[in-house]
Amino acid sequence: VSGLLRGGWSSDDIVVADRREFRRAEMTAAHGIAAAEHNADAAAQADTVILVVKPQDVPAVLPDIAPVLRPGALLVSLCAGVTTKALESHLPAGTPVVRVMPNTPALIGAGITGLCALPEVSSEGRATADRVLRAVGSTVWIEDEARIDGVTAISGSGPAYVFLFIEALQQAGATLGFTPEHARQ
């Protein structure tokens, strides 16, 4: 949401859904966006639905939103390991689906995201998905969906190893007598 707002979207154009009242309140307070308790309430308003749920929750969430999707609404999925075929099986026929895998540096606008689209996704739909993900970094289109799992393994998980390495360097600095601040620097 922060990236979208930095990328030029208006807070009036963004609606999130979360069943937890405190999370809705946090999102509304932090970003000035609307928040719905039910996924279907948010999805019914959207031309683009960004699905950000745990993979095991997809079979429960998609049947809830499928009946209220606007005709031609684009679904962008950030659900790791959930194929476009699996997503399609819960959606109205012809729903354009883009599967994406961003990485942690997206939190600071420096991410890299792999994207893969079903053949039904128009050039306009691809451009929309690309614009959404460029709000948090760079994008790379992957034509072979099987390679998205590789994006997850290398780009999605790779930064965590870099962070772990940097943390180990900080600990080594502290062991060598540097202050925590100097070790972090």
Disulfide bonds with the S-S distance in Angstrom:
none
